[in-house]
Amino acid sequence: MYIKVLNFNLGGGARLSLSCPHCGHQGTFEPLQNITDVNVGHLWLGQRKCPNPQCYGHLFCIYEGNGNVLRSYPALRIDFDPKNIPERIAKTLAEALVCHAEQCFVASAIMIRRTLEELCEDKKAQGDTLKERLQSLRSAVVLPNELFVAMDELRLLGNDAAHIEAKTYNSIGREEIEAGISLTKEILKAVYQLDDLVKKLQALKNQ
């Protein structure tokens, strides 16, 4: 049997703009010292290190000559700032991001739903079902009505993921999950991070 051996050419070394799969911060990833990228056809294979001094996470990258990253290991995740968000809630959403990065979209939808469960528990929202707890949440936090509507849509998305008989959405794929993650991030930002941002801006005013 004839096996074609790939011709590996050394070079590359592109600086790659990525969202770190370890810490979630966006940054420009430099090549590791004394480790050269490898060219296979029109693709480059290389190793990079997160520029965040509190992380320095290591990852492998597959990228094109123009610096467009096609794949990384660990997989690239949607960026997420967990500051001021309770640890349990941030951890649950982080798991949803991992599932999305690995294209496990049903699992991601379930973790998004769990994020809402954690939010209701943190704010002491009462009710036998998540739908009832989300209704109770309206008296616990002050949010635009659109975000409460978004929570109910996320609940339905999670129902479809968890129960075979639920058919609210035609599918649970990349588009549905990315929209769900974006809405979840906005909900958590409004509940836990907005006050801190306002205080920072107020502190910058002339006294």
N, C-alpha and C positions, 0 to 999 in steps of 0.2 A: 504494500500500500504506500502511495506517495503522499508525504506530508510536506506542505509548503512551510518553510521557516520564515518568519517575519524579519524584515531588516530593521533593526533598531538604530536610529540616529540620535545622537546626543545633542542637546541644545535646550531650547525653550527658556524657562526661567521667568515667565511672565508674572507680573504682579496681578493678583486676582482679587476682584471686589466681591466679597462674600458676606453672608450672614452666618456667624459661627454656630455650628451645630451643638457646641458645648455650652457656651454662655449666652448665645442669642444676640450678641452685639454685631452690628455691621462694621466692616473694616476692610482694609487693604492687606491682603495676605502675601507676605514675602516668601520666596523659596527658602528652604533650609540650607544652611551653609554646608558646602562640600558634598551636597547631594544633587546631582544633575537630573533634570527632567528627561524623559524618554519619548521619542517621537514614533508613533505607529500609524502609518498612513497619514491622514490629515488631522489626527488627534495627538494630543500631548498628555502624558501621564506624569504626575509629579506629587511631591509632598509639600505641605504648607503648615505654618504655625499661626495661630490666632495672635493678632497684635495687642490684644488686651492684656496688660501686665497681670491682671488678676485671674487670667485663664491660661494663656499660652497653649490652648488645646491643639492637638495634632490631627491632621486629616490628609487623606489621599484625594487627589482631584483628577478628573478627566476633562480636558478643556480643548477648545479649538484654537487655531492660531491667532484669532482676534481677541482671545481672552475670555470668550463666552464659555462658562462652566456648564458642562452637560451633566455631570454626576460627581458626587463626593461621598466619601466613606469616613465617618458617619454621614448620613444623608443630610443635605441642607434643609434647614427648617425655616418656616415663616418667622420673622423677627417678633420678639415679644419682650416687653420690659416689665418684670415682675415687681418693681419697686412699690412698696406700700400695700401690696396685695397679700393677704394672709397666705402663709406657706402652703397649706393644704390645697387652697384654690389654685394658686400658681402652679403647684406640682401637677394637679389634674389637667389643667390646660396644656402644660408642657407635654404631658403624655399624648394629648390630642394632636399636638404639633408633630411629635415623633411618628405617630400612626400615619398622619398625612404625608410626611416626608417619605415614608416607606410604602406609600400608596395603599395603605390599609384603611380605606375610606369609611367602611362600616364601623370599624373599631374607633376611628376618630370621632364619628358622630355620637357614639355612645359616651365617649369621654367628654365631649362638649355638653351633653345632657348632664353628666355627672358634675361638671363645673357649675351648672345652674343649681343642682342639688346642694353643692357645697356653699354656694352663695346664700341660698335660702336658710341653710343651717346657721351660717355665720350671723345672719341678720335676724335670727329667731322667727322666721316666717312659719306660720302654723298651717296645717292642713293634712288630710290623709293622702292626697295625691300631689304630684308636682304641679299640676294645673292649679289646685287650690292654694298651694304654697306660693306660687308666683302671684296669684291674686292678692294674697296676704302681704306680699312683699311691697305692694304699692303703698301701704301705710307705714312701712319701715324705712324706705329710702325715697328721696326726691329725684325723679328722673323724667325726661320727656316721655310722653305717651308712646312715641315711636319705638323707644327702647323696650318698653314693656311688650309691645306688639312683637318686636324682634325676639324676645324671650320665648313667647308662645310658639313662634315659628321654629325656634331651635328645639323646643320641647317636642314638637311634632316630628322634626327631623330625627331626633333621638328615638322616638317611638318606632319609626320605620326601621331604624337600625336594630332595635332590640327585639321587635316582635314581627314575626313573619306575616301575620294577618294584617298589619298596619300598612296602608297603601296611600298615604297622603302625598308622598313624592313619587314620581315615576322612576327615579333612580337615585342612588347615593354615590355620586362620583366626585371627581376633583372640583368641579365648579360649585356644587352644592356645599362641599366641605370648606372650600376657601371662603365662600360667602359667609358660612356659619362661623368660621374662626374670626373673620373680620368683625362681625357683629358682636361676638363674645368679647373680643378685645375692647371694643368701644364701650360695652356695658361695664366691664371691670374698670376701665379708665374713668368712667363717669362716677362709679360708686366709690372707688378707693384712691384715685390719683388726682382728680380735678381740684380738690381743695388745696392740695399741696402745691399745685401749679399756680393757683391764684395767690397763695401766700408768698410764693417766690417772686411773683410779679409785683405784689404790693410792697415787698421789702426793698424793691429797686426804686421806689418813688422817692422824690426829694422830700426830706423831713423838714 
